[in-house]
Amino acid sequence: MSTYMILVHFHSALAVLTGLGFAARGVWRLGMGRAINNRALRIAPHVVDTLLLASGIVLMVQASLWPHLVAWFGLKLVLVVVYIVLGILAFRSRPGARAWVFFALALLAWIWILGVALGKSSLGWLA
């Protein structure tokens, strides 16, 4: 297996891990109304997201995927920003219906990102 393919699998695993971690933290915080006090559990998402971003940048350069030239990739980057903003809104809102809506929309954005990345199409799972 080539170094590039190993990096693709590593990046993909991190993408799944970050979404599942976000979902778990959201249910913990919004569902139980408690902050996570364990230091390792508070730091881990930042480590995962940093590795995800770094591996994504390396893959983008290696594959010459430029967002202004490859439509699905540009959409994926826009959706990543939407996912981040919605996640911030979910976790900074007081627990309640509003926070749950932002949380659900962030999860839908993450699912759309996965569909776009796997299908290499702006239609994501619909393609």
Backbone hydrogen bonds, N-H to C=O, Kabsch-Sander energy under -0.5 kcal/mol:
donor,donor_aa,acceptor,acceptor_aa,energy
6,I,2,S,-2.1
7,L,3,T,-2.2
8,V,4,Y,-2.3
9,H,5,M,-2.4
10,F,6,I,-2.4
11,H,7,L,-2.8
12,S,8,V,-2.5
13,A,9,H,-2.5
14,L,10,F,-2.2
15,A,11,H,-2.2
16,V,12,S,-2.1
17,L,13,A,-2.6
18,T,14,L,-2.9
19,G,15,A,-1.7
20,L,16,V,-2.6
21,G,17,L,-2.5
22,F,18,T,-2.3
23,A,19,G,-2.4
24,A,20,L,-2.5
25,R,21,G,-2.7
26,G,22,F,-2.5
27,V,23,A,-2.4
28,W,24,A,-2.3
29,R,25,R,-3.0
30,L,26,G,-3.1
31,G,26,G,-0.7
31,G,27,V,-1.5
32,M,27,V,-0.8
32,M,28,W,-1.2
33,G,29,R,-0.8
34,R,28,W,-1.1
37,N,35,A,-0.6
42,R,38,N,-1.4
43,I,39,R,-2.0
44,A,40,A,-2.5
46,H,43,I,-1.0
47,V,43,I,-1.6
48,V,44,A,-2.7
49,D,45,P,-2.6
50,T,46,H,-2.1
51,L,47,V,-2.4
52,L,48,V,-2.4
53,L,49,D,-2.5
54,A,50,T,-2.6
55,S,51,L,-2.7
56,G,52,L,-2.1
57,I,53,L,-2.3
58,V,54,A,-2.2
59,L,55,S,-2.5
60,M,56,G,-2.5
61,V,57,I,-2.3
62,Q,58,V,-2.7
63,A,59,L,-2.6
64,S,60,M,-0.5
64,S,61,V,-0.7
65,L,60,M,-2.3
66,W,64,S,-1.0
69,L,66,W,-2.3
70,V,66,W,-2.3
71,A,69,L,-0.6
74,G,70,V,-2.3
75,L,71,A,-2.5
76,K,72,W,-2.0
77,L,73,F,-2.0
78,V,74,G,-2.0
79,L,75,L,-2.8
80,V,76,K,-1.9
81,V,77,L,-1.8
82,V,78,V,-2.3
83,Y,79,L,-2.9
84,I,80,V,-2.3
85,V,81,V,-2.6
86,L,82,V,-2.8
87,G,83,Y,-2.2
88,I,84,I,-2.5
89,L,85,V,-2.6
90,A,86,L,-2.4
91,F,87,G,-2.3
92,R,88,I,-2.0
93,S,89,L,-1.2
99,A,94,R,-0.6
100,W,96,G,-2.1
101,V,97,A,-2.2
102,F,98,R,-2.2
103,F,99,A,-2.4
104,A,100,W,-2.7
105,L,101,V,-2.6
106,A,102,F,-2.4
107,L,103,F,-2.2
108,L,104,A,-2.3
109,A,105,L,-2.2
110,W,106,A,-2.3
111,I,107,L,-2.4
112,W,108,L,-2.3
113,I,109,A,-2.5
114,L,110,W,-2.2
115,G,111,I,-2.1
116,V,112,W,-2.7
117,A,113,I,-2.7
118,L,114,L,-2.7
119,G,115,G,-2.4
120,K,116,V,-1.3
121,S,116,V,-0.9
124,G,121,S,-1.6
126,L,123,L,-2.0
127,A,124,G,-1.2
